[in-house]
Each structure stands twice: as structure tokens, then as C-alpha cells.
Amino acid sequence: GGDQRDIPAGADITYSILFEAVTTMLSWINTHTQILRLVKTLLYNFIRQEKCPPPATHIFDQQSDGGGLLYGLASGVASGLWSVFTLGGASSKPGLEQEQNPLPLSNQSLLLLLVLANLTDGPNDCPNPYRQAVTCFKNTQDTSSIPTEQHHTFQINFNSLYTALCEQQRSDQATLLLYTLLHQNTNMRNYMLSRTDMENLVVPILEILYHVEDRNSHHVYMALIILLILTEDDTFNRSIHEVVLKNITWYSERQLTEISLGSLLILVVIRTIQYNMTRTRDKYLHTNCLAALANMSAQFRCLHQYAAQRIISLFALLSKKHNKVLEQATQSLRGPRGADDSSVLPDYAQDLNVIEEVIRMMLEIINSCLSNSLHHNPNLVYALLYKRELFEQFRTHPSFQDIMQNLDTVIGFFSQRLEAAGTDLSVERVQEVIMKGAQALPNDRLKKFPELKFKYVEEDQPEDFFIPYVWSLVFNSGVGLHWSTTNIQLFSMDSA
């Protein structure tokens, strides 16, 4: 295939024709096109982020003889396009659509790319060639030649694509493209993980999760799965604690003047779990949040004081919830029920089971950090000792006895040293005792557990999730496409 200069987008008229062509293809997909060139062009349209030129009437100056067929065609295309930009789409105020979509060619190209990549495979398991093209392309900087049998491979500038992905994560569709590339394109995933400026990609993803109330659940899922995929890589888990960020203005609960990317990631994931516990109670969300924390736990380094506090606070919240559900379960068993009482009781046993699974996972995460990098995390030891009474009730619980052994050892070891140091110790003195104690605690005192590792696996029939999602994005953010809402069956209008 050619490079990004195959279709110039310099002149205003060229831009409008390109845009209209992409729009038309969203309505009518011709699978007999040059697949590689199309996919490559769409990716470069997304990368370039070209703004729509202002309506320029002089391009279409009337000619006395009508200007011939080509002129008439271009004029018709452009007038249709400009009426969309200047009048807005259906049910929008004039000019609103252009304000919401300042990059219509980039946006529409990305939507078309996602629609094509998410088409189902053909008959006899014939793979979707667009998906193959999206998942196999290589870096233009990659000097190794492309094997001839890989006819669905082309090259693209990974640096430019990475930059565009970092800048555009506000939109669902850019997050969905990032997910697709991370999950399915090994070349791009390896490239992203090798970057030394991963914060440019991770921080926008954390912002999506932070503003969970304002985002649709699909966008939140995608952001979370992206984090889970990244945390499968140990180099990523180490390097995020070496990147120091300053003044995270969007994190409003607490002023974070200086914090590592790793501690910020932990804070946002824990906040997502807490939000989920009080609002949506979505088990899928819980599972993925905990899996990401678990993947990182052995590599936790120099946790920020606030991040360490939040880990223990989350455990306190879970513990409180556990006791409440346990009490409800006990009361429901004691309560008298008449023979004709057909009211359905809540399934407290199941609730208890779920909450105990989450508590077990949190204990494993804390244990993993203590047994692998205790001396790197004095703030977590401090938070653990400060709230040690929380863990008492779980010491003899059959589900947690094994995992509690190490926590008991750590709490006992440091409590002893603090008692020996005297009473009324200042915070600084306590921290000093913890730092010295961490160096003195023999490694073999803590029992070794298997490493916590979770891998993201796409569910069976992912198209049931992705196809309606992609088309709801086309419906919501495609420019110049008008649909009859009464005929839409692929997704509910509530989710759109």
C-alpha cells in the first residue's frame, strides 16, 4: 500500500470530498475495495486530526456553462456537506455539530475503521480481512522486511499513532481503538509498552475512570480493560512507580502535588471499586479492578501515603459491609415466616460469598506487596499498623486463615518494635522504627504464596458486545448521518 500521501487532503474541496466518501462508506460498506490502503488511509486520517476548513464559497464559483459533470458532482457533495456543518444535524442547534465534532474527517474515519474491524467473520470461518489488517500492521521504523505471505500487513508510523491515541482518549472511539490495538496488535502493544512516556497514555485513561459518573459504562469497561492488559507486563508495573507526576488538578478529593504514576493508578482503581460498591454493584467491574491491582501488587514501590491509606480504607469498607451482610443473613434465618409468606428473601448467602471473595482478594493484594517488597513500602506498613484492629476478626475465619499468617507476622513484628521504642511516639519516629524494622525482618519469616497474575481474555462471542457498541457510537457521534430512531434494534436508545 502507499503511504499517507496517497490521498492529499490539502485543498478545502479535497477535504469535503474525503469526508463525504468516508460518510458514504459508513452507510454502505463495499468489501471489494483495496482493504490495506483503506485501513491505512483511515488510520492516517485519525492520526492527522485535521480540522474542517471553513466553508469557502469561492471554491464553487458558478460558471456560465454549469462547469461540467465533475464540477456538478463536487458542488453537490460540498453543498450537502456544508449544510450539515452550518445547520447542524437532526435535532441539533445550528453550528452545534461542528462544535462537538471539530475533527469530523478524523472522527468519521475512526468510526468506519471500527465498524469494519468489528464485522463478523465470513462463512466457513473466513477471517474478517479488515480486522486482520488492523491487527497485523507494523511500524514504519521497523527495518525487518515484511514476509510475502503476510499479504494483510502494511506499515504505519507508530510514533504518530501513539501521539494521536494519547491526545484523543476523551472519546469512546479512540479508547476502543486503543483497546483493539493493545489486545490484538502485538507489534503496537510491544511498542507502547517500550515507550518511556507511558504517563501520556495512562493518565487520560485514569481520567476516564475518575469521571466514572459522567461516562457510559462501556467507556469505563474499555478503560479498565486497557489498564488490566497493561498490568500484565512486569516492566510496566515497575516503571510506573518511577514516573513522578506533579499537580494532578482533576483529582479533586485531595491535593496531589507530587505522586508517582503507580500510586495514582492505585488511587483511581480503588476509587472505582468504592464507587461501584455504593452505586452500580457490577461484579465484572470489581473483578477487573481487583485483577489490575493484583497484577501490580508484587511490584508496588514507595507507595504514596494517601495510596497506602486508601488500600486499608477500602479493606475497612469491605469489612464493614461483610459484618452488615452477615448480620442480615443471621436475622433472616431467625425471623419467623408464615406458611403463606411467599415473599422472596434476598440471597444473603450469595451476597456474603461475593463480599468474602473480594475481601480474600484484597488480603492477597496486601500480602503480595508485603511478601515481595515490604522494605519498599513503609507507608503501607504504617497504614496497616494504624488500623490493625480491622484484621482481628479475619484471623480465625476459615476462608482467610492461610493468607492472614503473613499479615499477623508483620503486625506482630512491627508492633513489638514500636512498643520497645516507648510511648507517645511522633509520626516521624514511628516511620523511622518501621524503616529500620523493614530492613531487619528476615525474608524467610513470611510464607511464600504463588504469584498473583491475571490475564484479560475476551469473552465468548465478543461481537455481542462490540457490534452494538460501535454502532451506538456511529449513531451518537457520526456527522451527517441521520437515522430513524424507531427502526434501531441493534442497541437500546437508553445505551446510545
JONORRA-V182070 format. One record per residue. N is the residue number from 1. RES is the residue in three letters. PHI is phi in radians with two decimals (NA if undefined). PSI is psi as a letter, one per 30 degrees, with the letter a starting at -180 (none if undefined). Layout:
BEGIN
N&RES&PHI&PSI / N&RES&PHI&PSI
END
This chain:
BEGIN
1&GLY&NA&l / 2&GLY&-1.39&a / 3&ASP&-1.73&a / 4&GLN&-1.16&f / 5&ARG&-1.55&g / 6&ASP&-0.99&e / 7&ILE&-2.14&j / 8&PRO&-1.16&k / 9&ALA&-2.19&h / 10&GLY&-1.34&e / 11&ALA&-1.33&l / 12&ASP&-1.03&e / 13&ILE&-1.15&e / 14&THR&-1.08&e / 15&TYR&-1.00&e / 16&SER&-1.14&e / 17&ILE&-1.19&e / 18&LEU&-1.01&e / 19&PHE&-1.08&e / 20&GLU&-1.13&e / 21&ALA&-1.12&e / 22&VAL&-1.11&e / 23&THR&-1.04&e / 24&THR&-1.09&e / 25&MET&-1.13&f / 26&LEU&-1.13&e / 27&SER&-1.49&f / 28&TRP&-2.51&j / 29&ILE&-1.65&j / 30&ASN&-1.70&j / 31&THR&-1.33&f / 32&HIS&-1.68&g / 33&THR&-1.45&l / 34&GLN&-1.32&j / 35&ILE&-1.03&e / 36&LEU&-1.07&e / 37&ARG&-1.10&e / 38&LEU&-1.11&e / 39&VAL&-1.05&e / 40&LYS&-1.12&e / 41&THR&-1.10&e / 42&LEU&-1.09&e / 43&LEU&-1.11&e / 44&TYR&-1.21&e / 45&ASN&-1.06&e / 46&PHE&-1.16&e / 47&ILE&-1.10&e / 48&ARG&-1.22&f / 49&GLN&0.89&h / 50&GLU&-1.29&k / 51&LYS&-1.34&l / 52&CYS&-1.25&k / 53&PRO&-1.18&l / 54&PRO&-1.16&l / 55&PRO&-0.98&k / 56&ALA&-2.09&j / 57&THR&-1.15&f / 58&HIS&-1.15&f / 59&ILE&-1.10&e / 60&PHE&-1.91&h / 61&ASP&-0.94&k / 62&GLN&-1.16&k / 63&GLN&-1.99&l / 64&SER&-1.08&e / 65&ASP&-1.63&g / 66&GLY&1.53&f / 67&GLY&1.41&g / 68&GLY&1.40&l / 69&LEU&-1.13&e / 70&LEU&-1.11&e / 71&TYR&-1.08&e / 72&GLY&-1.06&e / 73&LEU&-1.11&e / 74&ALA&-1.06&e / 75&SER&-1.11&e / 76&GLY&-1.13&e / 77&VAL&-1.06&e / 78&ALA&-1.18&e / 79&SER&-1.16&e / 80&GLY&-1.10&e / 81&LEU&-1.17&e / 82&TRP&-1.16&e / 83&SER&-1.15&e / 84&VAL&-1.15&e / 85&PHE&-1.21&e / 86&THR&-1.55&f / 87&LEU&-1.71&f / 88&GLY&1.46&l / 89&GLY&-1.38&a / 90&ALA&-1.03&k / 91&SER&1.03&g / 92&SER&-2.03&l / 93&LYS&-1.34&l / 94&PRO&-0.95&k / 95&GLY&1.42&f / 96&LEU&-1.16&e / 97&GLU&-1.11&e / 98&GLN&-1.23&e / 99&GLU&-1.12&e / 100&GLN&-1.27&f / 101&ASN&-2.17&i / 102&PRO&-1.21&f / 103&LEU&-2.15&i / 104&PRO&-1.09&e / 105&LEU&-1.17&e / 106&SER&-1.09&e / 107&ASN&-1.11&e / 108&GLN&-1.18&e / 109&SER&-1.12&e / 110&LEU&-1.14&e / 111&LEU&-1.06&e / 112&LEU&-1.10&e / 113&LEU&-1.04&e / 114&LEU&-1.19&e / 115&VAL&-1.07&e / 116&LEU&-1.13&e / 117&ALA&-1.19&f / 118&ASN&-1.78&g / 119&LEU&-1.11&k / 120&THR&-1.26&l / 121&ASP&-1.11&l / 122&GLY&-1.34&a / 123&PRO&-1.09&l / 124&ASN&1.00&h / 125&ASP&0.99&h / 126&CYS&-1.22&j / 127&PRO&-1.15&k / 128&ASN&-1.11&j / 129&PRO&-1.16&f / 130&TYR&-1.21&e / 131&ARG&-1.12&e / 132&GLN&-1.02&e / 133&ALA&-1.12&e / 134&VAL&-1.19&e / 135&THR&-1.61&f / 136&CYS&-2.06&f / 137&PHE&-1.17&l / 138&LYS&-2.07&l / 139&ASN&-1.38&k / 140&THR&-1.11&f / 141&GLN&-1.39&f / 142&ASP&-1.34&j / 143&THR&-1.44&f / 144&SER&-1.17&k / 145&SER&-1.24&l / 146&ILE&-1.45&k / 147&PRO&-1.02&k / 148&THR&-1.11&f / 149&GLU&-1.24&f / 150&GLN&-1.51&i / 151&HIS&-1.23&f / 152&HIS&-1.69&g / 153&THR&-1.96&k / 154&PHE&-2.53&l / 155&GLN&-2.02&k / 156&ILE&-2.52&l / 157&ASN&-1.34&j / 158&PHE&-1.11&e / 159&ASN&-1.07&e / 160&SER&-1.14&e / 161&LEU&-1.15&e / 162&TYR&-1.05&e / 163&THR&-1.08&e / 164&ALA&-1.09&e / 165&LEU&-1.09&e / 166&CYS&-1.08&e / 167&GLU&-1.39&f / 168&GLN&-1.93&g / 169&GLN&-1.21&f / 170&ARG&-1.12&f / 171&SER&-1.70&k / 172&ASP&-0.93&e / 173&GLN&-1.17&e / 174&ALA&-1.22&e / 175&THR&-1.18&e / 176&LEU&-1.17&e / 177&LEU&-1.14&e / 178&LEU&-1.04&e / 179&TYR&-1.02&e / 180&THR&-1.03&e / 181&LEU&-1.22&e / 182&LEU&-1.12&e / 183&HIS&-1.38&e / 184&GLN&-2.07&f / 185&ASN&-1.85&j / 186&THR&-1.03&e / 187&ASN&-1.04&e / 188&MET&-1.23&e / 189&ARG&-1.08&e / 190&ASN&-1.07&e / 191&TYR&-1.12&e / 192&MET&-1.06&e / 193&LEU&-1.20&f / 194&SER&-1.53&f / 195&ARG&-1.18&k / 196&THR&-1.65&g / 197&ASP&-2.09&h / 198&MET&-1.03&f / 199&GLU&-1.04&f / 200&ASN&-1.12&f / 201&LEU&-1.64&e / 202&VAL&-1.28&e / 203&VAL&-1.05&e / 204&PRO&-1.06&e / 205&ILE&-1.16&e / 206&LEU&-1.14&e / 207&GLU&-1.10&e / 208&ILE&-1.03&e / 209&LEU&-1.17&e / 210&TYR&-1.10&e / 211&HIS&-1.65&h / 212&VAL&-0.99&e / 213&GLU&-1.12&e / 214&ASP&-1.65&f / 215&ARG&-1.80&l / 216&ASN&-1.33&l / 217&SER&-1.09&e / 218&HIS&-1.10&e / 219&HIS&-1.13&e / 220&VAL&-1.11&e / 221&TYR&-0.99&e / 222&MET&-1.05&e / 223&ALA&-1.08&e / 224&LEU&-1.18&e / 225&ILE&-1.16&e / 226&ILE&-1.04&e / 227&LEU&-1.08&e / 228&LEU&-1.07&e / 229&ILE&-1.10&e / 230&LEU&-1.11&e / 231&THR&-1.32&f / 232&GLU&-1.24&f / 233&ASP&-1.77&j / 234&ASP&-1.14&e / 235&THR&-1.12&e / 236&PHE&-1.04&e / 237&ASN&-1.08&e / 238&ARG&-1.36&e / 239&SER&-1.19&f / 240&ILE&-1.13&f / 241&HIS&-1.50&f / 242&GLU&-1.68&f / 243&VAL&-1.58&j / 244&VAL&-1.78&k / 245&LEU&-1.87&k / 246&LYS&-2.10&k / 247&ASN&0.86&i / 248&ILE&-1.44&j / 249&THR&-1.18&e / 250&TRP&-1.35&f / 251&TYR&-1.51&j / 252&SER&-1.57&f / 253&GLU&-1.13&f / 254&ARG&-2.66&k / 255&GLN&-1.30&j / 256&LEU&-1.93&j / 257&THR&-1.34&e / 258&GLU&-2.66&k / 259&ILE&-2.71&k / 260&SER&-1.32&l / 261&LEU&-1.02&e / 262&GLY&-1.09&e / 263&SER&-1.16&e / 264&LEU&-1.12&e / 265&LEU&-1.05&e / 266&ILE&-1.06&e / 267&LEU&-1.01&e / 268&VAL&-1.21&e / 269&VAL&-1.15&e / 270&ILE&-1.12&e / 271&ARG&-1.09&e / 272&THR&-1.13&e / 273&ILE&-1.09&e / 274&GLN&-1.15&e / 275&TYR&-1.06&e / 276&ASN&-1.13&e / 277&MET&-1.14&e / 278&THR&-1.60&f / 279&ARG&-1.97&d / 280&THR&-1.43&f / 281&ARG&0.85&h / 282&ASP&-1.67&j / 283&LYS&-1.11&e / 284&TYR&-1.07&e / 285&LEU&-1.14&e / 286&HIS&-0.95&e / 287&THR&-1.02&e / 288&ASN&-1.22&e / 289&CYS&-1.09&e / 290&LEU&-1.15&e / 291&ALA&-1.10&e / 292&ALA&-1.14&e / 293&LEU&-1.09&e / 294&ALA&-1.08&e / 295&ASN&-1.05&e / 296&MET&-1.48&f / 297&SER&-1.00&e / 298&ALA&-1.18&f / 299&GLN&-1.82&g / 300&PHE&-0.91&k / 301&ARG&-2.38&k / 302&CYS&0.79&h / 303&LEU&-1.02&k / 304&HIS&-1.05&k / 305&GLN&-0.92&e / 306&TYR&-1.19&e / 307&ALA&-1.12&e / 308&ALA&-1.09&e / 309&GLN&-1.05&e / 310&ARG&-1.19&e / 311&ILE&-1.06&e / 312&ILE&-1.26&e / 313&SER&-1.10&e / 314&LEU&-1.13&e / 315&PHE&-1.11&e / 316&ALA&-1.09&e / 317&LEU&-1.12&e / 318&LEU&-1.12&e / 319&SER&-1.10&e / 320&LYS&-1.12&e / 321&LYS&-1.13&e / 322&HIS&-1.04&e / 323&ASN&-1.12&e / 324&LYS&-1.15&e / 325&VAL&-1.15&e / 326&LEU&-1.09&e / 327&GLU&-1.12&e / 328&GLN&-1.09&e / 329&ALA&-1.12&e / 330&THR&-1.12&e / 331&GLN&-1.11&e / 332&SER&-1.16&e / 333&LEU&-1.28&e / 334&ARG&-1.38&e / 335&GLY&-1.03&k / 336&PRO&-1.26&k / 337&ARG&-2.28&k / 338&GLY&-1.24&l / 339&ALA&-1.09&e / 340&ASP&-1.66&g / 341&ASP&-1.38&j / 342&SER&-1.76&g / 343&SER&-1.13&k / 344&VAL&-1.47&k / 345&LEU&-1.38&k / 346&PRO&-1.05&k / 347&ASP&-1.49&i / 348&TYR&-1.15&e / 349&ALA&-1.06&e / 350&GLN&-1.20&e / 351&ASP&-1.01&e / 352&LEU&-1.13&e / 353&ASN&-1.06&e / 354&VAL&-1.11&e / 355&ILE&-1.14&e / 356&GLU&-1.23&e / 357&GLU&-1.08&e / 358&VAL&-1.18&e / 359&ILE&-1.08&e / 360&ARG&-1.01&e / 361&MET&-1.13&e / 362&MET&-1.11&e / 363&LEU&-1.11&e / 364&GLU&-1.14&e / 365&ILE&-1.14&e / 366&ILE&-1.10&e / 367&ASN&-1.05&e / 368&SER&-1.06&e / 369&CYS&-1.16&e / 370&LEU&-1.13&e / 371&SER&-1.37&f / 372&ASN&-1.79&e / 373&SER&-2.63&h / 374&LEU&-0.99&e / 375&HIS&-1.19&f / 376&HIS&-1.58&f / 377&ASN&-2.30&i / 378&PRO&-1.03&e / 379&ASN&-1.14&e / 380&LEU&-1.25&e / 381&VAL&-1.08&e / 382&TYR&-1.05&e / 383&ALA&-1.12&e / 384&LEU&-1.13&e / 385&LEU&-1.19&e / 386&TYR&-1.11&e / 387&LYS&-2.02&h / 388&ARG&-1.09&f / 389&GLU&-1.12&f / 390&LEU&-1.02&e / 391&PHE&-1.56&f / 392&GLU&-0.93&e / 393&GLN&-1.13&f / 394&PHE&-1.66&f / 395&ARG&-1.09&e / 396&THR&-1.75&g / 397&HIS&-1.23&k / 398&PRO&-0.99&f / 399&SER&-1.31&f / 400&PHE&-2.14&f / 401&GLN&-0.92&e / 402&ASP&-1.09&e / 403&ILE&-1.31&f / 404&MET&-1.33&f / 405&GLN&-0.96&e / 406&ASN&-1.16&e / 407&LEU&-1.11&e / 408&ASP&-1.04&e / 409&THR&-1.03&e / 410&VAL&-1.13&e / 411&ILE&-1.07&e / 412&GLY&-1.09&e / 413&PHE&-1.06&e / 414&PHE&-1.33&e / 415&SER&-1.08&e / 416&GLN&-1.05&e / 417&ARG&-1.18&e / 418&LEU&-1.22&e / 419&GLU&-1.08&e / 420&ALA&-1.15&f / 421&ALA&-1.40&f / 422&GLY&1.93&a / 423&THR&-1.88&l / 424&ASP&0.86&h / 425&LEU&-1.37&k / 426&SER&-1.31&l / 427&VAL&-0.99&e / 428&GLU&-1.08&e / 429&ARG&-1.16&e / 430&VAL&-1.06&e / 431&GLN&-1.07&e / 432&GLU&-1.13&e / 433&VAL&-1.08&e / 434&ILE&-1.12&e / 435&MET&-1.05&e / 436&LYS&-1.20&e / 437&GLY&-1.09&e / 438&ALA&-1.06&e / 439&GLN&-1.26&f / 440&ALA&-1.52&f / 441&LEU&-1.24&j / 442&PRO&-1.14&k / 443&ASN&-1.01&e / 444&ASP&-1.33&f / 445&ARG&-1.27&f / 446&LEU&-1.76&k / 447&LYS&-1.24&k / 448&LYS&-1.50&k / 449&PHE&-2.01&l / 450&PRO&-1.02&k / 451&GLU&-1.10&k / 452&LEU&-1.41&j / 453&LYS&-2.50&k / 454&PHE&-2.15&k / 455&LYS&-2.10&k / 456&TYR&-1.31&k / 457&VAL&-2.22&k / 458&GLU&-1.13&k / 459&GLU&-1.20&l / 460&ASP&-1.05&k / 461&GLN&0.88&h / 462&PRO&-1.05&f / 463&GLU&-1.06&f / 464&ASP&-1.10&f / 465&PHE&-1.61&e / 466&PHE&-1.34&e / 467&ILE&-1.11&e / 468&PRO&-1.07&e / 469&TYR&-1.09&e / 470&VAL&-1.07&e / 471&TRP&-1.22&f / 472&SER&-1.19&e / 473&LEU&-1.21&e / 474&VAL&-1.06&e / 475&PHE&-1.06&e / 476&ASN&-1.42&e / 477&SER&-2.17&g / 478&GLY&-1.19&k / 479&VAL&-1.71&k / 480&GLY&1.36&g / 481&LEU&-1.92&k / 482&HIS&-2.13&k / 483&TRP&-2.10&l / 484&SER&-1.47&j / 485&THR&-1.11&f / 486&THR&-1.22&f / 487&ASN&-1.66&f / 488&ILE&-1.37&k / 489&GLN&-2.10&f / 490&LEU&-1.23&e / 491&PHE&-2.47&l / 492&SER&-1.40&k / 493&MET&-1.17&f / 494&ASP&-1.15&e / 495&SER&-1.48&f / 496&ALA&-1.29&none
END
